[in-house]
Amino acid sequence: MEEAVWKQGYTQNRELSWLQFNARVLAEAQDEQVPLLERLKFLSIFTSNLDEFYMIRVGSLGDIAAVNKTGVDSKSGLTAKEQLEQIYAATAPLYQKRDRVFTQVEKALAEEGLCHVSMEDLTPEEQKYVKHYFRHQIQPILSPQIVDSHHPFPHLDSKVTYVGALLGKKKNELLGLIPVPRALPRVVYLQEGSGRYVLLEELLLQHAHSVFAMYDVLEKVLFCITRNADINLDDEPFNPVSDHLEVDVRAKMEKLLRLRSHLRVVRLELSNPISNHFAGYFRSRFSVEDSQIFLSRKAPLDLSYVFDLGEFFPPQQRQRLSDPPFSPQQPAMLRPGQSLLQAAMKQDILLSYPYESMEPFLQMIREAAHAPDVVSIRITIYRLARKAKLVEYLCAAAENGKDVTVLIELRARFDEQNNIDWSERLEEAGCKVIYGFEEYKVHSKICLITRQINGVMRHITQVGTGNYNEKTAKQYTDVSLVTSSESIGADAAEFFKNMALGNLEGHYDRLLVAPGSLKSGVLSLIDEQIRLGRQGYILLKFNSLTDIDIIRRLAQASQAGVKVDMIIRGICCLRPGVPGITDNITVVSIVGRYLEHSRIFCFGRGEEEKMYISSADFMTRNTVRRVEIACPIDSPEVRRRLHGILDAMLSDTAKARVLLSDGSYRPKIAGDIRYCAQEQLMENALEAANSLSPEPEESPKPSLWQRMLARFRRK
């Protein structure tokens, strides 16, 4: 059955679809309408995206290829080995395009006074300065090494830049290695106040002959390796002899994090061409093939430094070269000074990040931590900021005698150590900390505050599409519902009870919860629209679509005449517009100033519409292998606001790209009017905030003296 899906030609490989998504990120760096410093940031984001893709997806496929040579991908019919071959072939042109875009951006920056100078173009005075800087600032802290029979090959860290040199002495050849020091600034300005600069690694490469003075430097190159980082908590076996009955999941994860740094190499990046003879050293040492070696001639291997370059420019110029400043606004459904904890008792409240501030939610937790009628706070945590006020408030709640339960997922990729550290802090404060399941990551975003009011337990439930991360709430678009609905609150209470008992099969009346009911619930909602035929309508916004069952059901909806509109930022394994199969489906992707991250699902129209927000994408990992939540939206006002977001996305002509039936994307035809959804939503947030009046202060009760004086005056 699955084979028939890809043979019908309306699905495509998820990895190749992801590479197209990252190509859309790179297109933002190429767009001359994007401010110059933002174009530079998109180059860095493209690079870090590709790094993570190779660490996780390519790493995982390599593992699969080693043990399963015949199994095929359900969307493309490709084996793991064939997928890797196509990935490598599709990656090489992206490096070439990045070089071209980087050159364009650097040329434009030079016209603004910030000039990245090649070592060959240094003036005599600059050469003298660089030589002095190398001798007095760099050389004293270098840790060079040769590799021979007495000096074994050292461990090299993933995504760290090294100088590699082919060295000759008499008739012998050996390899020399110099790690680029992390303690020094990457950008070396050639004169105080001057915008001319070189990069630290370029300077070190130039002076490699000084480091290896007793050898002939035959060839040299900057290089970095990318290691597989796809570790799995379940891969570490349980030893009944050496392990305790209650396994310390935190210690287990810390052990796996140490193992991650020694996993196999999946990619080698070079700064310049080298001979096949020199490349042979790398191929044999890292067990990589030529297809896994990528050349970056113009763009540095590590572009993380670009975020600091804007500091060179004076404020007015920096502002001109950047996106217009925007600060998250007061939420439109909450007056300034109004307590979210109290307001949610009267009506459902929607917060829309980053257009609106996360601060009211944080203040709600702070208020709950001190409110006498709050009995307990329960929350799931996937990713947190390095500095998290949320943790402070949860700790304060526990210290104030509240029952605080935090389900923290230690396997949030690349945030594992951060979450381990926070879990220790929460435990020290008296919070009850529990972890996810062995085979299921807990990715849901839900918080439950229980109050005892006049002897009756009342719930305030928050369900969101994004993490409780105060930093990314200013960078990612997400929505967050705060409601006093007792039916949703009862489900939330049942959810936390089930999580504490390790029960993934719980029953819920309102919430759709993966892995038990979310996927089946979504399929049933699609089926309802299929029964309506041409009167049916489905509108979905999420990040990625890979679940083959949902893909198949959406295709069936299209064939039944149901109009399906989807806003999918990243991977889409469904090809829309295939005649007779998916021709009633449209897919647009928006890559812009903010990372589109909200998940909103709509089934039907008007009063019959069923609307949900969710933490889940329609990926198998979300629907089958994670704990996720989709929450129904009851409030007409919240529905209206969510449709405002969706309508803006569908109307976008500035950043929207349309997915075609052949799997490629093209810009949406703009017509006479350029419409940018994210810009419009920022304007809407500003207008709404400016129209809000402060929360009216309650008139203070008169004192006993004032009451006596009033009675005296009446007499």
Secondary structure by P-SEA (a helix, b strand, c coil): caaaaaaacccccaaaaaaaaaaaaaaaaacccccaaaaaaaaaaaaaaaaaaaacaaaaaaaaaacccccccccccccaaaaaaaaaaaaaaaaaaaaaaaaaaaaaaaaacccccccccccaaaaaaaaaaaaccccccccccccccccccccccccbbbbbbbcccccbbbbbbbcccccccccccccccccccccaaaaaaaacccccccccccbbbbbccccccccccccccccccccccccaaaaaaaaaaaaaacccccbbbbcccccaaaaaaaaaacccccccccccccccccccccccccccccaaaaaaaccccccccccccccccccaaaaaacbbbbbbcccccaaaaaaaaaaaacccccccccccccccccccaaaaaaaaaaaaccbbbbbcccccccaaaaaaaaaaaaaaaccbbbbbcccccccbbbbbbbbbcccbbbbbbbbbcccccccccccccbbbbbbccaaaaaaaaaaaaaaaaccccccccccccccccaaaaaaaaaaaaaaacccbbbbbbccccccaaaaaaaaaaaaabbbbbbbcccccccccccccccccbbbbbbbccccbbbbbbbccccccccccccccccccccccccbbbbbbbccaaaaaaaaaaaaaaaaccccbbbbcccccccccccccbbbbaaaaaaaaaaaaaaaccccccccccccaaaaaaaaaaac
